Amino acid sequence: MALEDAFANFTQRDWECESTAGTVRLAVIGIGGFARQRALPGIADSNRCETTVLVAKPPERVTDIAETYGVDHLVDYDDFLAGECVDAYDAIYVAAPNNVHGEYATTAAEFGKHVLCEKPLEITVDRAQAVVDACNDAGVTLMTAYRLQTEPTVRRTRELVREGIIGDVVQVHGGFSHPLLATVDPDTWRLDPEVAGGGALVDLGIYSLNTIRFILESELTSVYATTRSEGGPFADVDEHVAFQLEYESGATASCTASFDAHARSALELVGTGGMIDIESPFGGRVLQEMVIESGDIRMEYTGPSVDEVREEFDYFGYCVLTGTDPEPDGEDGLADLRAIEAAYESAETGRRVSLA
């Protein structure tokens, strides 16, 4: 691949190999800020998914949302678990707090419904494994909602790495910070370790963890991490985290995440023959701005705007309708949880932890 030809079809859906008919009807579980602001609009804009059920407590709280998106069925969590409206949806999208992901996912699998679940898949490896097993036993599609795996900038970066445009990747630098309390109250579930499963690492660091592994197509071999909290609202979780990763390919990565720093994200890959820098890869809407250096050639590229949330739902719908196994499947979610547990063990013991 010549560098100048790498972006000829920047927004191509290279995963889209056959045509589909119909849509996947979704029950959306957990109507919080992300669901309202990003997921539901993304579903509405997609060609392969539609929202037919909203699950919230109390259901009356989301009547305005139902009217906006033409959703006929509103149920509370207990009624969903009891099987109400089970014939009104084909799959679920779980956007509820992390510690209940497994409960809704395994219930849906028992109903024969497909599952798209926000990351992390659950709050522990064992609980996530139960989700994977339930979906496997039921023969339903399970996808972990790593939307960046469907995002053009990230997919084109993986292609560049595959083609050796920057040589062998040696170093990766990833960071994601967001001042959490600028947008939510201190009593948010994200600061309760029993609900969230952790702090900045789980909520923000997971973006670096998964995206780097996806681009390198290489598994982790070890993790070293340190965490820090200044107390107050962050007393029970990691307010700041730094972690170093080693991969089977020989590449290493240095990453950071913070709940209490200026909003910023960055991803840079340095190889033996060049580098790739992605501007704001994790901040909610990727800017599609990249800098690539390959030998003596330097290219700055800005691609057309793409809503990665819409791409994610179209991809999920495609997988369900065609029987295609999604790349960000349950095993993908499990791999990141193993890395997260190893990182917290490392932070507690002060030692590097092997994932072999």
C-alpha positions in Angstrom: 0.0 0.0 0.0 1.4 3.4 -1.0 0.8 6.0 1.7 -0.9 8.4 -0.7 -3.4 5.7 -1.6 -4.2 4.7 2.0 -7.1 7.1 2.4 -8.7 6.8 -1.1 -11.8 5.2 0.5 -11.5 6.6 4.1 -15.1 5.8 5.2 -15.4 2.4 3.5 -17.1 -0.2 5.6 -14.6 -3.0 4.9 -16.7 -5.3 7.2 -19.8 -4.9 4.9 -19.5 -7.9 2.6 -23.1 -8.6 1.7 -26.5 -6.9 1.5 -29.1 -7.2 4.3 -32.8 -6.8 4.6 -34.9 -5.7 7.6 -33.7 -4.2 10.9 -32.9 -5.5 14.3 -35.4 -4.3 16.9 -33.7 -3.1 20.1 -34.7 -2.9 23.7 -32.5 -0.1 25.1 -31.7 -0.7 28.8 -30.6 2.3 30.9 -31.7 5.7 29.6 -28.9 7.8 31.0 -27.0 10.7 29.4 -25.1 8.6 26.8 -28.2 6.8 25.7 -30.1 10.0 25.3 -27.4 12.1 23.7 -25.6 9.5 21.6 -27.0 6.0 21.4 -30.7 6.7 20.7 -29.8 9.2 18.0 -27.3 6.8 16.6 -29.8 4.0 16.4 -32.3 6.3 14.7 -29.7 7.3 12.1 -28.7 3.7 11.5 -30.0 1.5 8.7 -30.0 -1.8 10.5 -31.3 -1.1 14.0 -34.4 0.5 15.4 -35.5 1.1 19.0 -38.8 -0.6 19.9 -38.5 -0.9 23.7 -37.2 1.4 26.4 -36.3 0.0 29.8 -36.1 2.5 32.7 -37.3 3.1 36.2 -39.9 4.4 36.3 -40.9 4.0 32.7 -42.8 7.3 32.9 -39.5 9.1 33.2 -38.7 8.5 29.5 -42.1 9.2 27.9 -40.5 12.2 26.2 -37.8 10.0 24.7 -40.4 7.5 23.6 -42.3 10.2 21.8 -39.2 11.6 20.1 -38.2 8.2 18.7 -41.6 6.7 18.2 -41.1 3.9 20.8 -44.3 2.1 21.8 -43.1 -0.1 24.7 -41.9 1.3 28.0 -41.1 -1.2 30.8 -39.2 -1.1 34.1 -36.3 -3.3 34.9 -38.2 -5.9 36.9 -40.8 -6.3 34.1 -38.0 -6.7 31.5 -36.4 -9.4 33.6 -39.8 -11.1 33.9 -40.2 -11.2 30.1 -42.6 -8.4 29.5 -42.6 -7.2 25.8 -40.3 -10.1 24.9 -41.9 -10.3 21.4 -41.3 -6.6 20.7 -37.5 -6.8 20.4 -34.8 -9.0 18.8 -31.8 -7.8 20.8 -30.9 -5.6 23.7 -28.5 -2.7 24.0 -27.3 -2.4 27.6 -26.3 1.1 28.8 -27.1 0.6 32.5 -24.4 0.7 35.2 -21.6 -1.8 34.9 -22.5 -4.2 37.7 -25.9 -5.0 36.2 -24.7 -5.7 32.6 -24.5 -9.4 33.3 -28.0 -9.7 34.7 -29.6 -8.1 31.7 -27.4 -9.8 29.2 -27.9 -13.3 30.5 -31.6 -12.8 30.8 -31.8 -11.7 27.2 -29.8 -14.7 26.1 -32.3 -17.0 27.9 -35.0 -15.3 25.9 -33.1 -16.0 22.7 -32.2 -12.4 22.2 -28.9 -11.0 20.9 -26.8 -8.7 23.1 -24.9 -5.5 22.5 -23.4 -4.5 25.9 -21.5 -1.4 26.8 -18.0 -1.8 28.1 -16.8 -3.1 30.4 -18.7 -6.3 29.8 -19.1 -6.7 33.5 -17.1 -5.7 36.6 -15.1 -8.9 37.0 -13.7 -11.5 34.7 -15.8 -14.3 36.3 -19.0 -12.3 35.9 -18.1 -11.5 32.3 -17.4 -15.1 31.6 -20.9 -16.0 32.7 -22.3 -13.6 30.1 -20.1 -15.1 27.4 -21.2 -18.6 28.4 -24.9 -17.7 28.5 -24.8 -16.2 25.0 -22.8 -19.2 23.6 -25.2 -21.7 25.2 -28.2 -19.8 23.7 -26.5 -19.4 20.3 -27.1 -15.6 20.2 -24.7 -12.8 19.1 -22.8 -11.1 21.8 -20.9 -7.9 21.0 -19.0 -5.6 23.4 -19.7 -2.0 22.5 -16.2 -1.0 21.4 -17.5 1.6 18.9 -14.0 2.7 18.0 -13.5 -0.7 16.3 -16.0 0.5 13.7 -14.6 4.0 13.4 -12.8 4.8 10.1 -9.7 6.5 11.6 -9.0 3.5 13.8 -9.7 1.0 11.1 -7.5 2.8 8.6 -4.8 2.9 11.2 -5.0 -0.8 11.7 -4.6 -1.2 7.9 -1.5 1.0 7.8 0.0 -1.0 10.6 -0.8 -4.3 8.8 0.8 -3.0 5.6 4.0 -2.1 7.4 3.7 1.6 6.5 5.5 2.6 9.7 7.5 -0.6 10.0 7.2 -2.7 13.1 5.4 -0.9 15.9 7.8 -0.4 18.8 6.1 2.2 21.1 2.5 3.3 21.6 1.3 6.3 23.7 -2.3 6.6 24.7 -4.1 9.0 27.1 -7.6 9.9 28.0 -8.6 12.5 30.6 -12.0 13.9 31.4 -13.1 16.1 34.4 -15.9 13.9 35.5 -17.4 16.2 38.1 -17.8 18.9 35.5 -20.7 16.9 34.0 -22.1 14.7 36.8 -22.8 14.9 40.5 -20.3 13.4 43.0 -22.9 10.7 43.9 -22.5 9.2 40.4 -22.3 5.4 40.2 -19.0 5.8 38.3 -17.4 6.6 41.6 -18.8 3.6 43.4 -16.3 0.7 42.9 -19.0 -1.9 43.7 -21.1 -0.6 40.8 -18.4 0.6 38.4 -15.8 -2.0 39.1 -13.1 0.7 39.3 -12.4 4.3 38.5 -10.5 6.1 35.7 -9.0 2.8 34.4 -12.4 1.2 33.9 -14.2 4.2 32.5 -11.5 5.9 30.4 -8.3 3.7 30.3 -10.3 0.9 28.7 -10.4 2.9 25.5 -6.6 2.8 25.2 -6.5 -0.9 26.3 -8.9 -2.1 23.6 -8.0 0.3 20.8 -4.3 -0.5 21.0 -4.8 -4.2 21.1 -7.2 -3.9 18.1 -4.8 -1.9 16.0 -1.7 -4.1 16.9 -3.7 -7.3 16.6 -1.5 -8.6 19.4 -2.4 -9.8 22.9 -1.0 -8.4 26.1 1.7 -10.3 28.0 2.1 -8.1 31.1 0.9 -5.0 32.8 2.5 -2.5 35.3 0.3 0.1 36.8 0.1 2.9 39.4 -3.0 4.6 40.7 -3.6 7.8 42.7 -6.5 9.5 44.3 -6.7 12.8 46.1 -9.6 11.7 48.2 -13.0 13.5 48.5 -15.4 12.1 45.8 -12.6 10.0 44.4 -11.6 8.4 47.7 -12.9 4.9 46.7 -11.6 4.7 43.1 -8.6 5.5 41.1 -8.8 9.2 40.2 -5.6 9.0 38.0 -3.9 5.9 36.6 -0.8 5.2 34.6 -0.1 1.8 33.1 2.6 0.2 30.9 1.7 -2.7 28.6 3.8 -5.3 26.9 2.5 -7.3 23.8 3.3 -10.6 22.2 4.6 -8.6 19.2 7.3 -7.0 21.3 5.6 -3.6 21.2 5.2 -1.7 24.5 2.6 1.0 25.4 2.5 3.7 28.0 -1.0 5.0 28.8 -2.7 7.3 31.3 -6.3 8.1 32.3 -7.7 10.6 34.7 -11.1 11.6 36.1 -9.8 15.0 37.2 -7.8 16.6 34.4 -8.4 18.8 31.4 -10.4 16.9 28.7 -7.9 15.4 26.3 -7.3 12.2 24.4 -4.4 11.1 22.2 -3.0 8.0 20.5 0.4 7.8 18.9 2.1 4.7 17.4 5.9 4.8 16.7 7.4 2.2 14.4 10.8 1.3 13.1 10.0 3.3 9.9 7.5 5.9 10.8 4.7 7.1 13.1 0.9 7.6 13.2 -0.7 10.3 15.4 -4.5 10.4 15.8 -6.0 13.6 17.2 -8.6 13.1 20.0 -9.4 9.4 19.3 -11.3 8.8 22.5 -13.2 12.0 23.2 -16.7 10.9 22.1 -16.4 12.2 18.5 -13.3 11.4 16.6 -12.0 14.4 14.6 -10.7 12.2 11.8 -7.4 14.1 11.9 -4.2 12.0 11.5 -0.5 12.6 10.9 1.4 9.9 9.3 5.2 9.7 8.7 6.6 6.9 6.6 10.3 7.3 5.9 10.8 10.7 4.3 7.1 11.2 3.6 4.8 13.1 6.0 1.0 13.3 5.4 -1.6 15.2 7.4 -5.1 13.9 6.7 -8.5 15.0 7.7 -11.3 12.6 6.8 -15.0 13.3 6.5 -17.1 13.4 9.7 -18.5 10.0 10.7 -20.7 9.1 13.7 -19.0 6.1 15.2 -22.1 5.4 17.4 -24.2 5.0 14.3 -21.5 2.9 12.7 -21.5 0.6 15.8 -25.2 0.0 15.6 -25.1 -0.6 11.8 -22.3 -3.1 12.4 -24.1 -4.9 15.2 -27.3 -5.1 13.0 -25.2 -6.4 10.1 -23.7 -9.1 12.3 -27.1 -10.2 13.6 -28.8 -10.1 10.2 -26.0 -12.0 8.4 -24.9 -14.3 11.2 -21.4 -12.8 11.2 -19.4 -13.0 14.4 -18.5 -9.5 15.5 -14.9 -8.7 16.1 -15.5 -6.9 19.5 -17.2 -10.1 20.9 -17.4 -11.4 24.4 -13.9 -12.7 24.3 -12.7 -9.2 23.4 -14.5 -7.9 26.5 -13.0 -10.6 28.7 -9.4 -9.8 27.5 -9.7 -6.2 28.6 -11.1 -7.2 32.0 -8.2 -9.6 32.5 -5.9 -6.6 31.8 -7.8 -4.4 34.2 -7.7 -6.9 37.0 -4.0 -7.3 36.4 -3.4 -3.6 36.4 -5.2 -3.2 39.8 -3.2 -6.1 41.1 0.0 -4.4 39.9 -1.0 -1.1 41.5 -1.6 -2.8 44.8 1.5 -4.9 44.9 3.9 -2.6 43.1 4.9 -5.4 40.7 4.5 -6.1 37.0 1.8 -8.7 36.5 2.0 -11.3 33.8 -1.0 -12.2 31.7 0.6 -15.3 30.2 
